[in-house]
Amino acid sequence: MGAGRTVLVTGVSRDLGRTLARTLATDPGIDRVIGVDVVPPRGDLGDVTFVRADIRNPVIAKVIAKEDVDTVVHMSVIATPGSAGARGTMKELNVIGTMQLLAACQKAEGLRTLVVKSSTTAYGASSRDPAMFTEDMEPRRPARTGYAKDVVEVEQYVRGFARRRPDVTVTLLRCANVIGPRVVSPLASYFRLPVIPTILGFDPRLQFLHESDLNRVLRHAVREERGGTFNVAGDGLLMLSQALRRSGRTSVPVPAFAFGGLAPALKSVRRADLSPELVAFLTYGRGVDTTRMRTELGFEPHYTTASAFAEFADSLPPAARRTERVLGSLAERLPAVDDDRPAQLTLAGGTDG
């Protein structure tokens, strides 16, 4: 990587984007880092220059031109609304924002590198899935709504940009579910519940990427400039039952027909969002092949799936004091069975052997 680079990072109001921007600013091969978002970040940005701008607005093209940006790292494809507001606003930020950002990149003659953080959610989750998805595989059940559809559309626009600008190195990172003590995501919120509902009769396979390895792989992609699409995940898999035992959480097996009805209760308790793509993931799970990550991208995560989850689990607060109240709330939200008696909750606990 040559000296004198100017890197623009989107999504710096969130912790993962802010941390990446700060880390890039310490790289001796980078002169300047420009952080862009609609709201200022909560934490210290260090030597990063913050520009308050909405990537859904064509003004982002002026920012890229004025700052002589040669590298863009797109971190604004988000799974949780957060400061973005409601789901409709989130979709605008994900899809319309990406379209406007790529249009700006299209006009930037000095641009040479584009790195996009995507998600293995692009593969979906269904009963027809292969054991492991490679980068060339398509989802067995195409996404129709929500974040999963956003991810698919964003990737389509990125591939279109790569065809129009073959002179730009485009790196698309399909990251497994990011986990870590500071991560805010639908899946992290699910695991932070004091009582965790599971789908009766299913034990999905899980794959994680530690938050520090996400930071590392993004920096690696900026430095090495290797184009292509890459699955990124920690080595190995965990079954949901293993994860719950290792985290010491109480689980509540719930019939599939009743699981979706728990969403209002979970939101009221801890703001967990049981979106359709998360429900599918918690039913069927997903595994991705990371051979290309190692052989072509040249990246090796420090954390395995198991060790990444273990560090996250160590950060979880004790759940015992809230368990009884949460169980009562969940029981009230479950549909009645045929004989009009309330659905029964069965607790599963213990330690992992």
C-alpha positions, -999 to 999 in steps of 0.1 A, spaced: 0 0 0 14 33 -10 17 64 12 -5 94 10 -39 77 10 -72 94 21 -98 70 34 -135 77 38 -154 55 63 -192 56 65 -212 47 95 -188 61 121 -216 70 146 -217 33 155 -190 17 176 -177 -7 150 -174 21 124 -158 45 148 -133 20 160 -123 11 125 -119 48 115 -97 55 146 -76 24 138 -71 34 102 -60 69 113 -30 53 131 -18 35 100 14 51 88 4 44 52 -27 65 55 -25 103 55 -61 111 64 -93 94 75 -127 110 69 -156 97 90 -191 103 77 -225 98 93 -258 116 98 -251 120 135 -218 126 154 -202 95 171 -206 92 209 -170 84 215 -136 100 207 -126 98 170 -90 106 176 -73 119 145 -103 112 123 -120 141 106 -157 139 111 -181 152 83 -218 153 91 -234 141 59 -262 118 48 -250 93 22 -286 92 9 -280 127 -4 -259 135 -35 -238 158 -13 -216 128 -5 -201 132 -40 -189 166 -30 -173 153 1 -154 126 -18 -143 151 -44 -133 179 -20 -113 155 3 -95 138 -27 -107 104 -13 -90 74 -29 -104 47 -7 -140 42 6 -150 18 34 -187 13 35 -199 4 70 -235 18 68 -254 -14 58 -270 -20 92 -293 -46 107 -307 -25 135 -324 9 131 -307 26 161 -303 63 154 -315 56 118 -351 55 131 -378 30 119 -374 1 95 -384 23 65 -356 47 73 -332 19 78 -339 5 44 -334 39 28 -300 42 45 -290 6 35 -302 6 -1 -307 42 -12 -276 53 8 -255 26 -10 -268 37 -44 -259 73 -38 -225 64 -24 -217 42 -54 -229 70 -77 -205 93 -60 -177 68 -63 -185 64 -100 -177 100 -105 -146 100 -84 -117 96 -109 -91 93 -81 -109 64 -64 -89 32 -64 -103 10 -36 -138 2 -23 -144 -20 6 -179 -30 16 -189 -48 48 -218 -71 39 -232 -101 57 -237 -139 53 -273 -131 58 -272 -128 20 -274 -166 19 -306 -167 39 -314 -198 60 -337 -226 51 -341 -264 53 -326 -267 18 -293 -251 25 -260 -268 18 -237 -278 47 -215 -248 39 -221 -219 15 -193 -208 -8 -191 -174 -23 -204 -185 -56 -236 -201 -42 -271 -184 -43 -296 -185 -14 -319 -214 -16 -348 -192 -5 -345 -156 -18 -351 -129 8 -383 -110 3 -383 -85 32 -361 -69 58 -324 -66 63 -317 -98 43 -333 -83 12 -313 -50 18 -281 -70 19 -289 -88 -14 -298 -55 -31 -267 -37 -18 -245 -65 -32 -262 -63 -66 -254 -26 -67 -218 -32 -56 -213 -58 -84 -227 -34 -109 -203 -7 -98 -174 -31 -101 -183 -38 -137 -186 -1 -145 -153 8 -128 -129 -21 -134 -100 2 -125 -112 2 -88 -104 -27 -65 -137 -37 -50 -137 -60 -19 -170 -74 -7 -167 -89 28 -196 -113 37 -192 -113 74 -207 -139 97 -227 -126 127 -204 -102 145 -202 -109 183 -184 -92 211 -189 -74 244 -197 -41 227 -217 -54 197 -253 -42 193 -272 -64 169 -304 -84 169 -286 -116 176 -265 -101 204 -297 -87 219 -312 -122 217 -284 -137 236 -285 -110 262 -321 -119 272 -322 -135 307 -345 -162 293 -339 -172 257 -367 -187 236 -357 -214 212 -377 -231 185 -389 -266 196 -372 -294 176 -345 -273 160 -308 -268 170 -293 -245 144 -256 -242 136 -240 -208 144 -209 -191 131 -194 -160 145 -169 -133 138 -154 -115 167 -156 -77 166 -119 -73 167 -115 -96 138 -140 -75 119 -118 -45 125 -87 -65 114 -102 -78 82 -114 -44 71 -80 -29 77 -64 -59 59 -87 -53 29 -78 -16 28 -40 -23 30 -38 -53 7 -63 -42 -20 -74 -76 -31 -107 -75 -50 -134 -101 -48 -162 -115 -26 -151 -132 6 -169 -151 34 -154 -140 67 -160 -160 99 -142 -176 128 -132 -212 124 -157 -239 134 -194 -239 143 -215 -239 175 -249 -254 179 -274 -231 196 -278 -256 224 -240 -255 231 -240 -217 230 -268 -215 255 -252 -240 279 -218 -222 277 -234 -188 284 -254 -202 313 -287 -188 300 -321 -204 306 -338 -215 274 -375 -219 267 -384 -243 238 -414 -228 220 -434 -244 191 -425 -228 158 -461 -215 152 -458 -195 185 -422 -183 182 -430 -153 160 -457 -141 184 -430 -136 211 -416 -105 193 -437 -79 212 -428 -94 245 -391 -96 237 -391 -60 225 -408 -48 257 -383 -67 279 -350 -61 263 -357 -47 228 -347 -79 210 -359 -79 174 -372 -112 161 -371 -103 125 -381 -129 98 -344 -134 89 -334 -139 125 -362 -164 131 -351 -184 100 -315 -183 113 -326 -195 147 -345 -223 130 -320 -236 104 -287 -219 112 -261 -213 85 -225 -222 78 -201 -206 53 -169 -219 37 -139 -195 44 -113 -211 22 -111 -181 -1 -107 -158 29 -75 -176 37 -61 -185 3 -70 -154 -17 -77 -126 7 -48 -138 30 -66 -133 62 -68 -155 93 -91 -145 123 -76 -145 157 -108 -159 173 -126 -191 164 -164 -192 165 -163 -208 200 -137 -184 215 -155 -154 201 -187 -165 217 -170 -174 249 -157 -138 253 -191 -124 245 -207 -148 270 -183 -137 297 -196 -101 294 -233 -111 299 -248 -100 332 -264 -125 356 -299 -134 346 -313 -151 376 -330 -120 392 -351 -114 361 -359 -149 350 -392 -154 368 -407 -120 356 -396 -127 320 -410 -162 320 -443 -148 332 -443 -122 304 -435 -148 278 -462 -171 290 -488 -144 287 -479 -138 251 -479 -174 239 -510 -185 220 -534 -209 238 -533 -246 228 -564 -265 216 -578 -272 250 -576 -235 260 -549 -241 285 -519 -218 284 -489 -232 265 -464 -247 288 -428 -234 292 -401 -260 296 -368 -248 310 -335 -261 297 -303 -253 316 -271 -269 328 -235 -267 319 -217 -277 287 -199 -310 290 
